[in-house]
Amino acid sequence: MQKKTKKLFVLLLFLGLLPGLAQEKEDPKVGLVLSGGGAKGLAHIGVLKVLEEAGVRVDLIGGTSMGAIVGALYSAGYSAHQLDSIFQTTNFNILLQDELPRSAKTFYEKRDSERYALTLPFDNFNISFPTALSRGQNVYNLMSKLTLHLEENQDFEALPIPFFAVAANIENGEEVLLDEGHLPQAISASAAIPSLFSPVIIDGQLLVDGGIVNNYPVEEVRRRGADIIIGVDVQDTLLERDELKSVFDILAQVSNFRTITDMREKIEKTDVYIDPDIKPFSVVSFEKGREIIDEGEAAARAMLPALQQIAAKQQEEPQQRKYISPVESLFITGVQIEGNTSYPRAYVLGKLKIQSPDTITYKDLNLGINNLSATRNFNRINYRLVPSNDGHLLVLQLEENPSKTLLRMGLHYDNVYHSGVLLNITHKSLLVTNDVSSLDVVLGDNFRYNFNYYIDKGYYWSVGFRSRYNSFSKGVSFDLANENSGFEIDGINRLEIDYQDFTNQVYVETLFQQVFSFGIGLEHKHLNITSETIDTPNPAMPETGEFDDSSYYAPFGYLLYDSRDSKYFPTRGVFFESDFHWQLLSSRDDFSAFSTAKGTLGATFSPAEQLSVRISSEAGFRIGSRENNIFDFFLGGYGNDFINNFTSFYGYEFINLSGDSFIKGLLELDYRFLANSHLILSANFANVENELFEGGNWLNWPEYSGYALGYGLETFLGPVEVKYSISPEKKESQWYFSLGFWF
């Protein structure tokens, strides 16, 4: 009996020691679990730093959302310090939005992005909303760049560290494990936060952020053979009552119930549980990335003895991580396009600007992808670089945007046009697949419309038609009447004019490097300029108060270069614009042919991080008949998109200076402070007179000058600007105010 009891005791003792024996297994396999948490996931980088310091060899990584992004890059061979450098230099404001670099857009696309405050799908005259705020193209581009050294790696088990990511099938709510395929695409799917990023299609499945179904995949890491599991938890915690201040807080709280409940069991399955103190941060606190990474490092350092014990049990040292140098150039052997059914191959290649076979820089490849994405004709652009003949075959996988009609809106106020509401209908593929039709209608104090039809042929000659009606009423100096009617009336120094412009243009243009455009065309323009201030019949005028009611016909040409990073508040870049019109015919009886030429050259640079300096020069002159001065150059007021030969000039009212030629210089200092706020100091100088360039007067000291102090704020409606200006010559001051994008 005693023997049996002794044997039972030994058996129980042996069974009790089994877990310890398992932990003492020679060379245990270590698995790492990285949870999702948005910006909080940057804490994973701090944890990885300590793991490397402790000498822990990570044999498997499973990640969700931000955990998948960090985990995939670490699995791909980057060190923790490299990841720190990468994410510290990443502009997350750009990464999380669809907004592409301005340099990636054609002039037509630049105009659209800097004109409308809101854009909604409008197919079949039904307003709908996008599936998300962003399509995630910028995230995909960055991940593609960072994983190019892997080339065509389809099996994530074959990475330097085996890896898998978790995504969710948005159609049925099932968990989807991604351990093969194209790594950037898998990362994008796992991190596609609903409403922030559009779903990603992989193998016919519509996938979103894996945090919906499994934000901490500890069970899968164990199932794949991990003996010891280190887990990093950066998930949200439940908020207190006084912290629930908005509908978004409530929705996030409800979403976190299941995740936090599940974690009670998941923590017990984790051998080393690391829980950084990231409560002060939100899922979008990317601007506090340094602090979040430090919190991850601090939490892991508190577990350093346990991590060192794990490292001591491992017989093999961690694989030495080599610095991954960025890919600078690629030899493209060909381009294969998949998924595109509507757009001509020449159109796609024209946007990419890739001639194959040829060697291109990675910067040019990324620019080409951005050019294609900027068209908004594709919901998502995935691409792979497949090794081929000592180079790479570029395989484009295009997901066409089914929406062809857009409703756009904007608001604006300024001192000339006053208030206006902009409604726009844009339709793509009206007559041919790569055309765009756009109609602007401005309702408010001054009715206007602008119609554009454009056949975009990429870097071939594109064809367009424009039609515009522009009108405003404004009190101006009597000089306008004196210069343009040939009569004088005593006792009047100001008058109200009604200005109407109806213009139609047919043109062709070609683009170079997205920043350079050259075009030629034919123009019909009808001007109707009247004033009710003058009610005395005058034989010099065909009708009381009428300065002009005539049509003009002219060939024209233009040259445009724009490398600025912003239209309204640039910090760098060069701008050049020139225009030439040859007025050949008119319905006026007293008309003689003449031509006008004008040009602007400006440069912006930033000598300090928050300071920008803008310098520009502008000039215009007239050649030929001077009988009709309607096309003279008029300076004064402040505005971005004045028509014809109207030009801004601080210190003077709108249309206050006029002549058939002028030269103007502008210097601006822009100090950026707070969030999107600008303090701007401006000074402009000009000479304006008839036949200015026929003598040496244009070299004289400027006759006119003006100075302005202004405040500008960048908003989703466009810029809000308030400027106070003075003119030393007139000893008068002017206030300028504008709200919203100019149109």
C-alpha positions in Angstrom: 0.0 0.0 0.0 2.9 2.3 0.9 4.6 1.4 -2.5 1.4 2.3 -4.4 1.1 5.6 -2.5 4.8 6.4 -3.2 4.4 5.6 -6.9 1.3 7.8 -7.0 3.2 10.7 -5.3 6.0 10.4 -7.8 3.6 10.4 -10.7 1.8 13.5 -9.4 5.2 15.2 -8.8 6.2 14.4 -12.4 3.0 15.6 -13.8 3.3 18.8 -11.8 6.8 19.4 -13.2 5.7 19.0 -16.9 4.9 22.7 -17.5 8.3 23.6 -16.0 10.0 21.1 -18.2 8.2 22.5 -21.2 9.5 25.9 -20.3 13.0 24.5 -19.9 12.9 23.1 -23.5 16.2 23.5 -25.2 16.2 26.4 -27.7 12.5 27.4 -27.2 10.7 29.0 -30.2 9.7 32.6 -29.2 6.6 34.1 -30.7 5.8 37.8 -30.7 2.2 39.2 -30.6 1.7 42.8 -31.6 -1.8 44.2 -31.2 -3.5 47.0 -33.1 -4.0 50.4 -31.7 -3.3 53.1 -34.4 -0.7 55.5 -33.3 -0.3 53.7 -30.0 1.2 50.9 -32.0 4.4 52.9 -32.4 5.1 51.6 -28.8 6.0 48.3 -30.5 9.1 49.9 -31.8 10.3 50.7 -28.3 9.6 47.1 -27.2 11.6 45.8 -30.2 14.6 47.9 -29.1 14.6 46.2 -25.7 14.2 42.7 -27.2 17.3 43.3 -29.3 19.2 44.7 -26.3 18.2 41.6 -24.2 19.4 39.3 -27.0 15.9 37.6 -27.6 15.7 35.8 -30.9 12.1 36.3 -32.3 11.1 33.2 -34.3 7.5 34.2 -35.3 5.5 37.4 -35.4 1.7 37.8 -35.5 0.3 41.2 -35.8 -3.0 43.1 -36.3 -3.4 46.6 -37.8 -0.5 48.8 -36.6 1.0 45.7 -35.1 0.9 44.2 -38.6 2.7 47.2 -40.1 5.5 47.2 -37.5 5.7 43.4 -37.3 5.9 43.0 -41.1 8.7 45.5 -41.4 10.6 43.9 -38.6 10.1 40.5 -40.2 11.3 41.9 -43.5 14.7 42.6 -41.9 14.6 46.1 -40.5 16.1 46.7 -37.1 14.2 48.4 -34.3 16.4 51.5 -34.7 15.8 51.6 -38.4 12.0 51.5 -37.8 12.4 54.3 -35.3 14.1 56.4 -37.9 11.5 55.5 -40.6 8.5 56.4 -38.5 10.1 59.5 -37.0 10.5 60.9 -40.6 7.1 59.9 -41.9 4.5 62.6 -42.4 1.4 60.8 -41.1 -0.9 63.6 -42.0 -0.1 62.8 -45.7 0.0 59.1 -45.1 -3.5 58.8 -43.6 -5.1 60.9 -46.4 -5.7 60.6 -50.0 -4.1 63.9 -50.6 -1.2 63.3 -53.0 1.8 65.5 -53.5 0.9 68.5 -55.6 3.6 67.6 -58.0 1.7 64.4 -58.9 -1.2 66.2 -60.3 -1.7 67.7 -63.8 -2.7 71.4 -63.9 -6.3 70.3 -64.5 -6.2 68.1 -61.3 -4.4 70.9 -59.3 -7.2 73.3 -60.2 -9.8 70.8 -59.0 -8.1 70.0 -55.7 -7.7 73.7 -54.9 -11.2 74.8 -55.8 -13.8 72.5 -54.0 -14.4 72.0 -50.3 -16.5 68.9 -50.6 -16.7 66.1 -53.2 -19.4 63.4 -53.2 -20.3 60.6 -55.7 -23.4 61.6 -57.7 -24.1 58.7 -60.1 -27.7 58.6 -61.4 -28.3 61.9 -59.6 -28.1 60.1 -56.2 -25.8 61.5 -53.6 -23.8 58.9 -51.9 -20.8 58.9 -49.6 -17.3 57.3 -50.1 -16.6 54.0 -48.3 -13.9 55.8 -46.3 -12.1 59.1 -45.8 -9.0 57.6 -47.5 -8.3 54.9 -50.1 -5.0 54.0 -48.3 -2.9 54.6 -51.5 -0.2 56.4 -49.6 0.1 53.6 -47.0 0.4 51.1 -49.8 3.1 53.2 -51.6 5.2 53.5 -48.4 4.9 49.7 -47.7 5.9 48.9 -51.2 8.9 51.1 -51.1 10.0 49.6 -47.7 9.6 46.0 -48.9 11.1 46.3 -52.4 14.2 44.4 -51.2 12.0 41.3 -50.8 11.0 41.3 -54.4 8.3 38.7 -55.3 8.1 37.0 -51.9 4.8 35.1 -51.8 5.3 33.0 -48.6 5.6 35.1 -45.4 7.1 32.0 -43.7 10.2 32.6 -45.9 10.7 36.1 -44.5 13.8 36.6 -42.3 11.2 36.1 -39.4 8.1 34.2 -40.3 5.1 36.5 -40.1 1.3 36.5 -40.4 -1.3 39.3 -40.2 -4.9 39.3 -39.2 -7.7 40.9 -41.3 -11.5 40.8 -41.2 -13.9 39.8 -44.0 -16.3 42.8 -43.9 -19.0 40.7 -45.7 -19.3 37.9 -43.1 -17.3 39.1 -40.1 -14.9 36.1 -40.3 -11.2 36.3 -39.3 -8.8 36.0 -42.3 -5.1 35.0 -41.7 -2.8 36.5 -44.2 0.5 34.5 -44.5 1.1 34.6 -48.2 0.7 36.8 -51.2 1.9 40.4 -51.6 3.2 41.7 -48.3 2.3 45.4 -48.9 -1.3 44.4 -49.8 -1.6 42.2 -46.8 -0.4 45.0 -44.5 -2.8 47.5 -46.1 -5.7 45.1 -45.5 -4.9 44.4 -41.9 -4.6 48.1 -41.2 -7.7 49.2 -43.2 -9.6 50.9 -40.3 -13.3 51.0 -41.3 -14.4 54.5 -42.3 -10.8 55.7 -42.3 -9.4 53.5 -45.1 -11.3 51.7 -47.9 -11.5 47.9 -47.8 -8.9 45.9 -49.6 -9.8 43.1 -52.0 -7.5 40.0 -51.7 -8.5 36.7 -53.4 -12.0 38.0 -53.9 -12.5 38.8 -50.2 -13.3 42.4 -49.0 -11.0 42.9 -46.1 -10.7 45.5 -43.4 -8.8 46.0 -40.1 -8.3 42.7 -38.3 -8.9 44.4 -34.9 -12.6 43.9 -35.5 -12.2 40.1 -35.1 -8.9 39.5 -33.4 -6.8 42.3 -32.2 -4.3 40.2 -30.2 -3.7 36.8 -32.1 -2.0 35.0 -29.3 -3.8 31.7 -30.0 -2.6 31.6 -33.6 1.0 32.3 -32.6 0.8 29.4 -30.1 -0.8 27.1 -32.7 2.0 27.9 -35.1 4.5 26.4 -32.7 5.6 29.1 -30.3 6.9 27.7 -27.0 7.2 31.1 -25.3 5.0 34.1 -26.2 5.8 37.7 -25.7 2.8 40.0 -26.2 2.6 43.7 -26.5 -0.9 45.2 -25.8 -1.5 48.8 -27.1 -5.3 48.5 -27.3 -7.7 51.2 -25.9 -8.9 51.0 -22.4 -12.4 51.8 -21.3 -13.1 55.5 -20.7 -14.5 57.0 -17.5 -17.8 58.8 -17.5 -16.3 62.3 -17.7 -14.2 61.2 -20.6 -17.1 60.2 -22.8 -17.6 63.6 -24.4 -18.6 62.9 -28.0 -20.5 60.4 -30.2 -17.1 59.1 -31.4 -16.1 58.4 -27.8 -19.3 56.4 -27.3 -18.9 54.4 -30.5 -15.2 53.6 -29.6 -16.3 52.6 -26.1 -18.9 50.1 -27.4 -16.4 48.7 -29.9 -13.8 48.2 -27.1 -16.2 46.1 -24.9 -15.5 42.8 -26.7 -11.8 43.5 -27.2 -11.2 44.2 -23.5 -13.3 41.2 -22.4 -11.3 38.9 -24.7 -8.0 40.2 -23.3 -8.7 38.7 -19.9 -8.3 35.2 -21.4 -5.6 36.3 -23.8 -3.3 37.7 -21.1 -3.3 34.3 -19.4 -2.1 32.7 -22.6 0.9 35.2 -22.8 4.1 34.3 -21.1 5.6 37.8 -21.0 2.8 40.4 -21.2 4.0 44.0 -21.9 1.4 46.7 -21.4 2.8 50.2 -22.2 1.3 53.2 -20.5 -0.3 54.8 -23.6 -3.6 55.9 -22.1 -2.8 59.6 -22.6 -2.6 59.0 -26.4 -5.2 58.4 -29.0 -5.2 56.2 -32.1 -4.3 59.3 -34.2 -1.6 60.8 -31.9 1.1 60.3 -34.5 2.5 63.7 -33.8 3.5 62.3 -30.3 5.3 59.3 -31.8 8.5 60.0 -29.9 6.7 59.8 -26.6 4.8 56.7 -27.6 7.9 54.8 -28.7 9.6 55.8 -25.4 6.6 54.4 -23.4 7.0 51.1 -25.2 10.7 51.0 -24.4 10.0 51.8 -20.7 7.4 49.1 -20.4 9.7 46.5 -22.0 12.6 47.5 -19.9 10.6 46.8 -16.8 10.4 43.2 -18.0 14.1 43.1 -18.9 15.1 40.3 -16.4 12.4 38.0 -17.8 13.5 38.8 -21.4 17.1 38.1 -20.5 16.1 34.7 -19.1 14.4 33.8 -22.3 17.4 34.8 -24.3 19.6 32.6 -22.1 17.5 29.6 -22.9 17.9 30.1 -26.6 20.9 28.2 -28.1 21.2 30.2 -31.3 21.9 33.9 -31.3 19.4 36.3 -33.1 20.2 36.7 -36.7 22.4 39.8 -37.2 20.3 42.5 -38.8 21.9 44.3 -41.7 21.1 47.8 -42.7 18.6 47.7 -45.5 19.6 50.4 -48.0 16.8 52.1 -49.8 16.2 51.1 -53.5 17.4 54.0 -55.6 16.9 52.7 -59.2 15.1 49.8 -61.1 15.5 48.3 -64.5 11.9 47.9 -65.8 11.7 45.3 -68.5 8.0 45.8 -69.2 4.7 46.9 -67.8 1.8 44.5 -67.4 -1.7 46.0 -66.6 -4.3 43.9 -64.8 -7.9 44.9 -63.9 -8.2 47.8 -66.3 -11.1 47.5 -68.8 -12.0 51.1 -69.6 -8.9 53.2 -70.1 -6.5 52.9 -73.0 -3.1 51.4 -72.3 -1.5 54.5 -73.7 -3.4 56.6 -71.2 -2.2 54.5 -68.3 1.4 54.5 -69.6 1.3 58.2 -70.3 0.4 58.8 -66.6 3.2 56.5 -65.4 5.8 58.1 -67.7 7.6 54.8 -67.9 9.2 53.7 -71.2 10.3 50.0 -71.1 12.8 48.6 -71.1 14.5 51.4 -69.2 16.2 52.2 -65.9 14.2 54.5 -63.7 14.6 55.8 -60.1 12.3 54.6 -57.4 11.3 58.3 -57.0 10.1 58.3 -60.6 8.2 55.1 -60.1 6.4 56.5 -57.1 5.7 59.7 -58.9 4.2 57.7 -61.8 1.9 55.8 -59.4 0.9 59.0 -57.8 0.1 60.5 -61.2 -2.2 57.7 -62.0 -3.8 57.8 -58.5 -4.4 61.6 -58.9 -6.8 61.0 -61.7 -9.3 59.5 -59.2 -10.2 56.9 -61.9 -9.0 54.0 -59.8 -10.0 53.2 -56.2 -6.7 51.4 -55.6 -3.5 50.8 -57.5 -1.5 47.8 -56.4 1.7 47.0 -58.0 4.4 44.2 -57.9 7.9 44.1 -59.2 8.5 40.6 -60.6 12.1 39.6 -61.4 12.6 39.4 -65.1 15.6 39.3 -67.4 18.0 41.0 -64.9 15.4 43.5 -64.1 11.8 43.7 -63.0 8.4 43.4 -64.7 6.1 46.1 -63.3 2.7 44.4 -62.7 -0.1 46.9 -62.1 -3.3 45.7 -60.5 -5.9 48.4 -61.1 -9.3 48.6 -59.4 -11.4 50.9 -61.4 -13.6 53.5 -59.7 -17.2 52.7 -60.8 -18.3 56.2 -59.9 -18.2 58.5 -63.0 -20.2 61.5 -61.7 -19.3 63.8 -58.8 -21.1 66.6 -57.0 -18.7 69.2 -55.7 -19.4 72.2 -53.6 -17.5 75.3 -52.2 -18.1 78.6 -50.5 -16.3 81.9 -51.0 -16.3 85.5 -50.1 -14.0 88.4 -51.2 -14.1 92.2 -51.7 -14.8 92.0 -55.4 -17.3 89.1 -56.0 -18.7 89.2 -52.5 -20.5 86.0 -51.4 -20.8 82.9 -53.6 -21.8 79.3 -53.4 -20.2 77.0 -55.9 -22.0 73.9 -57.2 -20.2 71.6 -59.6 -21.1 68.6 -61.6 -18.2 66.5 -62.9 -18.7 63.5 -65.2 -16.0 61.3 -66.6 -16.1 59.2 -69.8 -18.8 61.2 -71.4 -17.7 60.8 -75.0 -14.5 58.9 -74.7 -13.1 56.9 -71.8 -10.4 59.4 -70.7 -12.4 62.7 -70.9 -13.7 64.9 -68.1 -16.7 67.2 -68.3 -17.1 69.8 -65.5 -19.7 72.5 -65.0 -19.3 75.2 -62.2 -22.3 77.3 -61.3 -21.7 80.1 -58.8 -24.8 81.5 -57.0 -24.6 84.6 -54.9 -24.1 88.3 -55.3 -22.6 87.8 -58.8 -23.7 84.9 -61.0 -20.9 83.0 -62.8 -20.4 79.8 -64.6 -17.4 77.8 -65.9 -17.7 74.8 -68.2 -14.7 72.6 -69.1 -14.4 69.6 -71.4 -11.0 68.0 -71.4 -9.7 64.9 -73.2 -6.7 63.8 -71.1 -4.1 62.0 -73.2 -1.4 62.0 -70.5 1.9 63.2 -72.0 0.5 63.4 -75.6 -1.4 66.4 -76.8 -4.6 66.8 -74.9 -7.6 68.6 -76.2 -9.9 70.9 -74.3 -12.9 73.3 -74.6 -13.6 76.0 -72.0 -16.6 78.3 -71.7 -16.9 81.0 -69.0 -19.3 83.7 -67.9 -17.9 86.1 -65.2 -19.6 89.1 -63.8 -19.1 91.6 -61.0 -20.2 95.1 -59.9 -17.7 97.3 -58.2 -17.0 100.9 -57.4 -13.8 102.0 -59.1 -11.8 105.1 -59.8 -13.1 107.3 -62.6 -9.8 106.7 -64.4 -11.4 103.6 -65.9 -14.0 105.6 -67.7 -11.5 108.3 -68.6 -9.1 105.8 -70.1 -11.7 103.6 -71.9 -14.4 105.9 -73.2 -12.6 109.0 -74.5 -14.8 111.4 -72.6 -14.5 113.4 -69.4 -17.3 114.5 -67.0 -16.6 117.0 -64.2 -17.5 116.2 -60.6 -17.1 112.4 -60.8 -14.1 110.7 -59.2 -15.7 107.3 -58.6 -18.3 105.2 -60.5 -20.0 101.8 -60.2 -19.3 99.5 -63.1 -21.1 96.3 -64.2 -18.5 94.1 -65.8 -19.6 91.0 -67.8 -17.2 88.6 -69.6 -18.3 85.7 -71.8 -15.4 83.7 -73.1 -15.1 80.5 -75.1 -11.8 78.7 -75.9 -10.7 75.6 -77.9 -7.1 74.6 -77.2 -4.5 71.8 -77.2 -1.8 71.4 -74.6 1.0 69.1 -73.6 2.5 68.4 -70.3 6.1 67.7 -69.1 6.9 66.3 -65.7 3.5 67.4 -64.3 4.9 70.9 -63.6 5.3 72.3 -67.1 2.5 73.0 -69.6 2.4 74.5 -73.0 -0.8 75.2 -74.9 -2.2 77.1 -77.9 -5.8 77.8 -79.0 -8.5 80.1 -80.3 -10.7 82.4 -78.2 -14.0 84.2 -78.6 -14.7 86.8 -75.9 -17.6 89.1 -75.5 -17.3 92.0 -73.1 -20.2 94.1 -71.8 -19.1 96.9 -69.5 -21.6 99.6 -68.3 -22.1 102.0 -65.5 -25.4 103.6 -64.3 -23.4 106.3 -62.5 -23.1 108.1 -65.8 -26.6 109.1 -67.0 -25.7 112.0 -69.2 -25.9 111.2 -73.0 -22.6 111.5 -74.6 -21.9 111.2 -78.4 -18.7 109.5 -77.7 -20.6 106.5 -76.3 -23.0 104.3 -78.3 -25.3 104.1 -75.3 -25.6 105.9 -72.0 -23.0 104.5 -69.5 -21.8 101.8 -71.9 -18.0 101.4 -72.3 -18.0 98.3 -74.4 -20.4 95.8 -75.8 -18.3 93.9 -78.3 -16.9 90.5 -79.3 -13.2 89.8 -79.9 -11.5 86.9 -81.6 -7.9 85.9 -80.9 -5.5 83.1 -81.2 -3.6 82.6 -77.9 -0.7 80.7 -76.4 0.5 80.1 -72.9 3.4 78.6 -71.0 3.1 77.5 -67.4 5.5 76.1 -64.9 4.5 75.3 -61.3 6.5 73.3 -58.9 5.1 74.9 -55.7 4.0 72.6 -52.9 0.8 74.7 -52.3 -1.1 77.4 -54.3 -2.2 79.5 -51.4 0.6 79.1 -48.8 3.6 77.6 -50.6 6.8 76.9 -48.7 9.0 76.0 -51.7 8.9 75.9 -55.5 9.0 78.0 -58.6 6.0 79.5 -60.5 6.2 80.9 -64.0 3.2 81.9 -66.2 3.1 83.6 -69.6 0.2 84.4 -71.8 0.0 85.9 -75.3 -3.2 87.0 -77.1 -3.4 88.4 -80.6 -6.7 90.2 -81.0 -7.3 89.9 -84.7 -11.0 90.6 -85.2 -13.8 92.4 -83.3 -17.4 93.4 -83.8 -16.4 97.0 -83.0 -16.5 99.4 -85.9 -13.3 101.3 -84.8 -11.3 98.1 -84.1 -7.6 97.7 -85.2 -5.7 94.5 -84.4 -3.4 94.5 -81.4 -1.8 91.9 -79.0 -1.1 91.7 -75.3 1.6 89.8 -73.5 2.1 89.3 -69.8 4.1 87.0 -67.5 4.8 86.2 -63.9 7.9 84.7 -62.4 8.1 83.8 -58.7 10.1 81.6 -56.3 9.5 80.4 -52.8 12.0 79.1 -50.3 12.2 78.4 -46.6 15.3 79.7 -44.8 13.9 78.4 -41.5 11.4 75.7 -40.6 8.5 78.0 -39.9 9.4 80.8 -42.2 8.8 81.1 -46.0 10.0 83.8 -48.3 8.1 84.5 -51.6 9.6 86.7 -54.3 7.9 87.4 -57.6 7.9 89.8 -60.5 5.1 90.4 -63.0 4.9 92.4 -66.2 2.7 93.1 -69.2 2.6 95.2 -72.3 0.6 95.8 -75.4 1.7 95.8 -79.1 -0.2 97.5 -81.9 -3.3 99.7 -81.8 -4.2 101.6 -78.7 -7.6 102.8 -79.8 -9.4 100.5 -77.4 -8.1 100.4 -73.9 -10.5 97.8 -72.5 -7.6 95.3 -72.6 -5.2 97.5 -70.6 -3.7 96.2 -67.4 -5.5 97.2 -64.2 -3.9 96.9 -60.8 -5.4 97.1 -57.3 -7.1 95.0 -54.6 -6.3 91.5 -53.6 -7.4 88.3 -55.3 -6.1 84.9 -56.5 -8.1 84.2 -59.7 -8.8 87.5 -61.4 -9.7 87.3 -65.0 -8.4 89.1 -68.1 -5.7 91.7 -67.3 -6.7 92.5 -63.7 -3.8 92.1 -61.2 -3.7 92.4 -57.4 -1.8 95.2 -55.8 -1.7 95.9 -52.1 -2.4 99.5 -50.9 -4.8 100.4 -53.7 -8.5 99.6 -54.4 -9.5 97.2 -57.2 -8.9 98.7 -60.7 -7.3 101.8 -59.3 -4.2 101.8 -61.5 -4.2 101.3 -65.2 -2.0 101.5 -68.3 -1.1 99.6 -71.5 2.0 98.2 -69.7 3.2 97.6 -66.2 5.9 96.0 -64.1 5.4 94.9 -60.6 7.5 93.3 -57.8 6.3 91.5 -54.7 8.1 90.3 -51.5 6.3 88.3 -48.8 7.4 86.8 -45.5 5.2 84.0 -44.2 5.6 82.9 -40.6 3.7 79.7 -39.8 2.5 79.3 -36.2 0.0 77.2 -34.2 -1.9 74.8 -36.4 -2.2 75.9 -40.0 -1.9 79.6 -39.1 0.1 82.1 -41.0 1.3 85.7 -40.3 2.2 87.3 -43.6 4.1 90.6 -44.2 3.9 91.8 -47.8 5.4 94.6 -49.9 4.7 95.4 -53.5 6.0 98.0 -56.0 5.0 98.9 -59.5 5.3 101.2 -62.4 2.1 101.5 -64.5 1.7 103.7 -67.6 1.2 103.8 -71.3 4.2 102.8 -73.4 6.2 102.0 -70.3 8.7 99.8 -72.1 9.2 102.0 -75.1 11.5 104.3 -73.1 13.5 103.7 -70.0 10.7 104.5 -67.5 10.3 100.9 -66.4 13.8 101.1 -64.9 12.9 104.1 -62.8 12.3 103.9 -59.1 8.7 102.5 -58.6 6.1 105.2 -58.6 3.5 103.1 -56.7 4.0 101.0 -53.6 1.9 99.2 -51.0 2.4 97.2 -47.8 0.2 94.7 -46.1 0.1 92.8 -42.8 -2.2 89.7 -42.9 -3.3 86.6 -41.1 -4.1 83.4 -43.0 -5.7 80.2 -41.8 -5.9 76.9 -43.7 -9.3 75.2 -43.4 -11.3 72.5 -45.1 -13.2 75.3 -46.9 -10.0 76.8 -48.2 -7.9 79.7 -46.9 -9.3 82.4 -44.6 -7.4 85.6 -45.0 -7.6 89.1 -43.4 -5.1 91.7 -44.7 -4.6 95.4 -43.7 -2.7 97.4 -46.3 -1.4 101.0 -46.7 -0.1 103.1 -49.6 2.5 105.7 -48.8 1.6 107.7 -51.9 -2.1 107.9 -51.2 -1.8 107.9 -47.4 -4.8 105.6 -47.4 -5.4 102.2 -46.0 -7.4 99.2 -47.3 -8.8 96.1 -45.7 -9.0 92.8 -47.7 -11.0 89.8 -46.5 -11.5 86.4 -48.2 -13.0 83.1 -47.2 -12.7 79.8 -48.9 -11.1 78.5 -52.1 -11.0 81.1 -55.0 -13.3 80.4 -57.9 
